[in-house]
Amino acid sequence: GRNSIIGDEYRWPKVIPYYLEDDLDINAKGVILKAFEQYRLKSCIDYKPWSGEENYISVFKGNGCFSSVGNRRVGKQRLSIGSGCDRIATIEHEFLHALGFWHEQSRSDRDDYVSIIWDRITEGKEHNFNKYNDSTSSALNVPYDYGSMMHYSKKAFQNGSEPTIVTRIPAFSDVIGQRMEFSDSDLLKLNRLYKCSSSSTFLDSCDFESENICGMIQSRENEDNANWQRVSRAAGGPDTDYTNMGRCDGKGYFMHFSTAGGPEGNRALLESRVLYPRRGFQCLQIFLYNNGHANDRLRIWTREYDTANPDGTLRLIHEVKAPLGDQWQLHHVSLNVSRKFRVVFEGIKGSGNAGGLSLDDINLSETSCPEHVWRIEDFRSVLENTPMDAAIYSPRFTSRDGYSFQMGLYPNGTAGSPGELGAYAHLTSGAGAVEDGVVWPARWKQMTMMLMDQNADIRRRMNNQRSVTTDPSMTNPVESLNFVRVSSLGTGDFFWDDPRKVGVKVTEGGGTEYFRGPGAGTPVFLTQARALSRDFLKSGDAIFLLTMEDISHLVVSQPLPSTTTNPPNSASSVTPDPDSSSMTPVTPVNPVTSSAAPPDPCVSVRCENDGVCVLDDAGHAVCRSHITHQISHRLLCHRVKNTAATNCIVHFFP
């Protein structure tokens, strides 16, 4: 099956040099760095700023999203993240192309899994549904993947309203074309192609299904009869684990520290296996259930080892607030360990004599923790009872810089985007914001809204996220579905100014008043059907992870290597113009200067109406146009091995 390009010469090193060009949107730069973090978490692929290496990836703002396939060994290899491409899955998709992968539906065995309905395809676009033999590419012995982020959607190149791709298993009809995250098979192929045996920043994950409890140990310091026990239910709750929620017979275990007996202050320590950090900062994520007493406590320690302390030294990191309740609660704890260590979970009995503390779905990675959690209970009921064009709002959260912000969610979408979740970020007043000590308009603060896929293993999660960045120079924008205006925002006002100046007054149910500024985001955050899939809902609840971070350091140019005055040009690039309707010659932004490959005729051609530049039988550049239905498409070009021809592949991002 056609999926990854064959030939070691097309492989990048496992640490790939990159350069972020100045024309990139600042928000896109921040999302690119987030995409790199996902590669580090889920594979052995890492990225580093270009420091003079012969071959590197230079990311720029072209007219769309496109990339060459594999390492073309042309020096500066360009990859475009244009307007509207600043979505993490889109960026991951483009870098998968650069790493050597084509689209999933081009595999030679695709007819076993999907039917191509040729008479529904826009005339002139049939070539995009070609399938290819396995002489130049390999599926790496991985089964066909309907859920791949490299698969076209069912509406690709349609000439009407009927699907062009029909899955032979009907249940997958609305699965193909996802742009959330890597699928399991995407990662399997990537890790096989690059011979990854581990990922760069992942440390540990445990759902306690195995009797060896992931190599964890009961501490020698435990009091008599005070241990954490592996159980499938606990007296008084929880009745199920968090991983399986009672869905699987014979499975569903978690760790429980009983506080139903013994003296107050009784304690038990559960220690992880020995871990070896690389980065010096980590994020611990746990699900905790407290059905004991309000003053039962969970403390997080690290036991750190060095030559002077071969048995390890305990260091208290955090005491988790564990409110009583009848549900599993998500908690994040930031660590800063730079030497061999264990994570230690200490349960401490309070004054009560019932229940206890339970732990499940523990993940540890060398990543930054999300700052805030918004849990929406009984999300299906919210979908059923919230009208279209009506928003619900998260609590107000305070960033590290003192800004207050919140997320607005349209569960039933907007009139222009029915069946979609809409998501918008707003600056607000109050709620702990240091309003008189922060700079207005807010400067380059990136707000990320992530719907968490609640899979037990962080590496297998297909979270859906969007980011918005505050541009201090942005004024009242033109009419767009990507902005939520407020009546007080006048012409010439700065969009991200103090909400007390440009916002509207909001009165909460308890009488609390604050100001909510205008919002920015997307009306097509995620379809309702996808939101009800996978583990986006557990026990009926949805979890959003929200963060605001300062990315002002990305405004300045990325430093060039000391021996280089300007990034060298790549052999070729293709930049489609989505706003015009005929083929006209243009002067390339970066003309061909490298002798590493023959000139590409498509370089000097602009294809309008989102057209595709291809070479005809005589080797001449020709454009072919198409119209899609509520789908944006992007252009991918790769040079055919040992020829001057360039093949163009159109991307679909629903």
N, C-alpha and C positions, 0 to 999 in steps of 0.2 A: 504494500500500500504506500501511496505517496504521502509522506509526512515530513521526514527529515532528510536534508540533503546529504548524499553519500560523498565521503572524501574528507580525510583528516585535514586537508588544506583549508577547509571551510570552518574549522573549529577555532573558537577564541580560547585564550588561556582562561583558567577558572577565575582569575581576577582581571576584569575587563576595564581598561582605561576609558574614561568618558570626558567630554567637554560640553558644558552647557552654554550655548551661544547667547549673546546679549539680547537678541530679538525675542526670546521666549517670554511668554507671560510669566509673571512672578508666581502666580498660583500654580502654573504648570511646573515650574521648577520645584516647588515644594512637593507636588504630587509625584514627580519623577523620583525624588529621594525616598518617598514612601514606597514606591514600587520596588526600588532597590532593596528596601528592608524586607519585603515579602520574598524576593529571590534569596536573600541571605537566610531567612527563617526556614524556607522550604526546600532549599537546594544547597549545593556547594558553590554556586555561582556568587561571586562578589563583584563589587564595582569600586573603582578608585578614581580620583581626579587624574586626568591625563598629566603625566610628568615627563613627556618626551618620547614615549614608546612609539615604535614605527607605525603600528596600526592602532586605531582607537575609534570610538563612536562619538561623533559630534552631533548633538541634538539641537535642532533649530526650529523656528516657527515657519513651516511651509504652508501651502494651501491644502491642508488636510493632514492625515496621519499616514505615513508610509515609511517603509524600510526595505533595504536590501535583504536577501536571504543568505545567511551565513557570513563568515568573515571573507570579504572580497579581496583583502590584502592590497588595498589601494591607498593606504595611509589614513587619511581622514575619510571615514565612512559616515555619511550623513543619514540621520534618522529624523523624520519630521513629526513634531507634536504641535499641530496648528490650532487655530481657534476651535473650540468645542472638543478637543482631543484630551483635555486635562481630566480624564477619568482614569483611575488607577488601573482598571482592567484593560482599558485601551492601551495604556502605556506598556503594561506587561505583555500584551498581545504583540505590540510592535517589536519589543525586545526579544520575544520568542522567535519572530522572523529573523532578526539579526543573529540570533544564536543558531539558526539553521533549520527552522520549521516552516512548512507550508500549511495551507488550510486543510482541515480534516476531511471535507467532502471531496477532495481531489484524489483520495486514495483509490487504488485500482480495485479494491473490493467494495467500494461504496454502494454498488447496485444491490448488494445483499442486505443493505440496511436502510437505504433511502431510494425513493423513486424521483427522478427528475421529470417534471411535467413540461415538456419542451414547448408546447403551444401556449403556455402561460408566461414564457420568458420574453422580455422586451427584445424586439428584432435587433439583431446585430450583437446581442450579448450572450449568445449561446456558448461561445468559446469559454466563458467563465465557469461553465459546468463540465469542462473536459475532465476526464480522468486519465491518469498517467500510469505507466508501467513502473516496475520496481528496479529498473536498471540504473536510475539516477537518484533514487530516494528509498527510504526504509521506514516502515511503521514500527520498527524496533520490537517486533513480536508483541505488540500491545493491541488488544481488541479495539474495534471501532468504538468511538466515544461520542455519543449524542451530546454529552454535557461539556465537551471541550470548549474552551474559550476561543479555539481556532476554527470553529464550525460556523458556516453561514446560518442565518435565520431562515425560517420557512418562507419569508416574503422577499428573499433576495431576487433582484432584477425582475420583479413581477410586472406584467403589463396591465394588470387590473387589480382585483381584490382577492383573487384566489392564489393559494400558495404555489410556489415553484418547486419546493422541496417537500415531499410527503414521506414521513418516517414509516417504515414497514411495521413498527410497533407504535400504534397510535398514541400511546401514553407519552411518547417523547416529542410529539408535534410542537408543543410549546416550550420544550426544554432546549432544543437546538438554538444556537445563536446567543447563548448567555454571555454577558460581559460583566460578571461579578468578580470572579477570581479564578485561579488555576483549578482545574478539576484534578481528581486523583490521577487520571491517566495522563493529563498534561505533565504532571510532576514526575510520574513514572518514566515517561519518555525523555524528559529533560535530564533526569538523574541517570538514566541509562546512557544517553548520548554522551554525557560528560563524566561518566564513571564516578558518580558521587556515592560515597559510602556514608556520609553524614552531612548535615547542613551546617551552615556557618555560625548561626546564632541560637539554634535550638539547644536546650539543655535537658529538659525532662518533661514527661507527661504521664499522668497516672489516673486511671479510672477505677483501679482496685478490683478489676475483674479477675486478675491472676492471683492465685493464692500466695505468690511470693511478694505481693504488694509492691511491685516495681523495685525490689531491692531495698525497700525501707526497713528500718530496724527499730525495735523498742529500745529506748535508752537504758543503759546500765544504771542511770541515776533515778529511775522510776521508783516510786514508793511501792511497798508490798501491795499486791492485788490491784495496782493502778496501771492499766495499760490501755492503749487504743486497740479496739477489737474490730476485725473485719466481719461485717454483718450485712444482711439483706434488708433488715428492718429493725427499728429500735422501739422499745416500749414508750408509748406516748408520741411517737413520730421521730423521724420520718418513716413512712410506710414503704417508700421506694427510694432507690438511689436517684441521682440526678442524670446519670448517663443514659439510662434506658427508660426511666419513668414507668417501670412496671410493664413495658411492652414486650419483653423477652423472657420466656420461661427459662429458669435455670441460670439467669444472669441478673445483675443488678446489685452490686456490692458497694459498700462505702466503709469508711473508718469511723468508729463511734467511741467517744470517751464518756462513760457513764458518770453522772453526778448524783445518782439516786441513793448512794450510800457512801460511807466513809466520812472522815472529819472534814470540816471546812479548811480549805487550803491544800487539800490533797491534789497531787499533780501527776501528770503523765506526759512523757516526751516521746514523740515519734520523729525519727530522723531519716532524711532522704539518704540515698546512696551518695557516695563521694562524687563531687562534680568539679570540673576544671574550667574555669572561666577564661575568656579571651579579651573581653572588652572593658571590664571593670564596672559595668552597670547592668542590672537585670530587672525583669518584671516578673513577679510571682502573682499568679491568678488562681483563686480558689473559690469553690462554692461551699458555703458554711450554713449549717442549720442548727439553731439553738432552741431546744424545747425544754431546757432545764430552768435555771434561775437567771434573773437579769444581771446578777453579778458573777455568774460563771464567765470565765475569761479565756481567750485564746491569744497566746503570745507567739510571735514569730522571731526566732533567733537564727543566727548563723554560727556554725562551729567551724572555725577557720584554722588551717594547719600551716605550720612552717617548721623549720629545723629546730627552733627553740621551743616549739610546742607541738611535739609529735602526736599528742592525744587531742589536740585541738583546743581552741579558746572560744568560749561562748560569747557572742555579742548580741545584745537585744536590739532588734530592728524596729519592731512595731507591735502595739497591742491592738488587735482587731476589735472594734466595737461590734458586738454580736447581739442585736436586739432580739428579744423573744418573738417568736412567730411560727407560723405553720407553713413556711416556704423556704426553699434554698435561696440564699442571698449571695450575690456575686461581690467579691472583694479583690482589690489589687494592692499589692505591696511592692514598693520600689526598694531594690537592694543596690549596694555598691561594693561588691566583693571583687578582689583582684587576685586572690590566691585560692588554692584548693580548699573546698568547703563542703559542708552539708547544710541543708535547710532543716531547722528543728521546729516542730509544732508542739507547743506546750499548752496542754489543757489544764486549767486550774478550777477546782470546785469552789463554788460560792456558798452561800448560807442555806440554799434549798436542799431538798432531798428528793428530786425527781428529774427524769429526763437526762439530758447531757448535751454534748457538742458533737456534731457530725461533719466530716470532711469528704468531698468528692471532687472529681475532675480538676486535678491540680496540674497547672502548666507553669513551666519556668523557661524563660527565654532571655537572651541578652538584647532586649528591646526596651523602648520607653513605654511606661504604663499609660493607658488612657487616663484622663484626669477625672472624668465624671461619668456617672451611669444614670440613664433614664429608663426606668422599667415601666412598661405599659401593660397593666394586667388585663386579662381577658380581651386580647386584641381582636378576636373575631367579633365580639360584641361591639367593640369600637367601630369596626368596619361596617357592621350592620346598622348602627344607630347614628353615625355621623353623616350629615348631608354632603353632597358634592359641593365644592367651593367653600367648605368650612374647615377651619384649622383647629387643631388642638396644640397646646404649647407645653414644652418641658418646663420644669422649674428653672429659675434663673441660677446660673452658675457663675463663679468668679474665676478668672484666669490667674495665672501666676503674676501677671503684670497689673492686676487690679481692675481689669475690664469685666463688666457683667454682660452675659450673653445668654441666649436661649435658642432652642430649635422650634420651628413651627412645622407641623406635619399635617398634610392633607390626606387623611386615610382613604377617602373616596375620590381623590383627585380633583381636577378642575374641569370646567366645561370643555376646554380644549384638549384635555388629556384624560378621558374617562378610563377607569380600570387601572390607573397608575397611582402610586403613592407620590405625592409632591413633598419636597423637603427644602426648607429655607432656614438660613441663619440670620439672627437679629442681634444687634447690640441693644442692651437695656440699661436702665438706671437702677441704682440701689442694689440690694442683696449682697452687701459686702464690698461693692465696687468702691475703689478709692477715686471718686469722681473728680475731685479737685486736684488730684495728684497725677493724673494721666494726661497724655497728649491727645488733643482733638484737632482735626479728624484722626481717627485711629490709623496708625501707620503699619501696614503690612503684617496684620495679624491673620493667621490662617485658621479658620474654624472648620473642623472635620466632623461630619455626621456619619456614623457607622452603625448600620443594622447588623447585629452580631449573629452569625451562624453558630448556634450553641452546641456544635460538635464537641465531644470530650477532648479531642486532640487538636491543639491549636494549629498544627500543620495541615489539617484536613478541612479547616474552616473556609467557607466561601462567603466571607463577609461582604456586604454591599456598602460602599461608602462614596461620599462626595465631599469635596473641599471648596471653600469660598475664602478669598483673601481680601482684606480691606485695603483698597487703593486710596490713599489720602487725597488724591487729586480728582477722584471721581465725583462728578456732579449728578444731578437728576438725570438718569439714563433715558435713552429712547425707549419707546414702548416695547416691552419684551416679557414673555412668560417667565423669564429667569429672574425677575425682580418683583417684589411686593412693595408697592409704594404706600405711603401714608399721606393723609390729607394735608399735613403741615409741611411737607417737603416741597419747597418752592423752587422755581427755576433759578439755577445758580447755586443752590444750597449744596453743601458737600454731603454725599450719600452716607458716609460713615462718620458724620459729626456726632457731637453729644446728643444722645436720645432725648434729653430734656429740651433740646433746641429743634430737632428735626423729627422727633417721634410723636406718638400719640399717647395720651394718658390711659392706663389700664387699671381697672379696679378688680382685684381678685375676690373670690368668694368670701374670705374673711375680712374684707374691707381694706386690705393692703393696696396702696396705690404705687404705681411706678410708670415709667415711660418706656415704650417699645419703639425702637427705630425701624426704618424700612428694612426689608429682608432681601437676601440674594440666595439663589439656589437653583433648583430644577423642578419642573412639573412632572418629570419622568424619572424619579429616583429609582423606582422598582415597580414592576407590575404586581398587582395584588396576587396573581396566581403564583409568582415566584416567592412572594412574601409568605405564602402559606405552604411553601415547599421546604424540603430539607429540615434543618432544626432551627429555623428562624423563630419558631414558636415552640416553647416548652412549657408544659403545664398551662398552655394557653397564653403565655406572656411573651411579649417582645422586649428585647433589650437593645437600647441604643447607647453607644459609647461616644462621648463628646469630648473634644479637645480644642483649646485655642492656644496656638503657639506663635511666637515671634519669628518670622522668617525674613526680617529686614536685611539680614546678611546676604540674602540672595539677590538683592537689588544691584550690588556691585558686581563687576565682571569677575568671572572665575579667573584666578591667576594663570598666566601662561608659563610653561617651563622656562627656565632662565636662559636657555640657549635658543629660544624660539621667539620671534617677533609677531608672528601671525599664524593661526592654524592653517596648515596646508590644505589645498582643495582635494576633494575626492574625485574619482574618475567621472562620475555622472550623477545627476539627480533629476527627478521629474516632479514638477509642481503643477498640479491641475488647478484651474481657476473655476470655482463653483458658481460664479456670478455672471458668466457670459455664455454665448450660444453658438459660437463658430470657432473654427481653428484659425488662430492668428500667430505669426511668429513673434517671439519675445526674446529679449536679451536675458540670459540666465543670470541670476544673482551671483552665483559662483561658477564662472566659466570653467570649462575643462582645461586643466593644466597638467594633469598627471599623464605620464606615458605608460602607466601600468595596464591600461585597457584601451581598446579602440574607442573613438568618439561615438556617442550615442545620439542618433538623429532626434530622439525625443526630447533631448535637452533644450533644443531651440524651438520647441513647439508647445503652445498652450492649448490644452483641450478644454473647451468651455462646456457649460451645462454638466459639469462633473464628468466630462468625457474621459475616455481611456486612450492613451497614446500607445499604439502597437506598431509593429513593422509588417508591411505586406510582403508578398512573395518576392518582390523586387528589392526589399530592404528599405523601402521608403516609409517615413513616419506618416501614420494615418490616425485620425481620431474617430472614435465610435461613441455615441452619446446614448444615454438612457435616462428614464424617469423612474424614480422609486416612489413607493407609497409609504409616507411617514417613516422613512428609514434614511439615515445618512450613510454615505459610503465613502471609503477612502481608497487611496491608490498605493499599491505595493509594486515595486519594480525590482527585478533581479536579472542579472546578466547571465545568459545561458553559457554554460561551460564551453570554453574554447571557441566561442563565436563572438561576433560583434552585436548579435541580436539582443534585444531587451524584451523580456516578457513582463507585462503589467497585470497585476492581480488586484481586483477591487475588493476593498474591505467593507463589511456591513457592521454597523454598530447600532443596534436597536435601542 
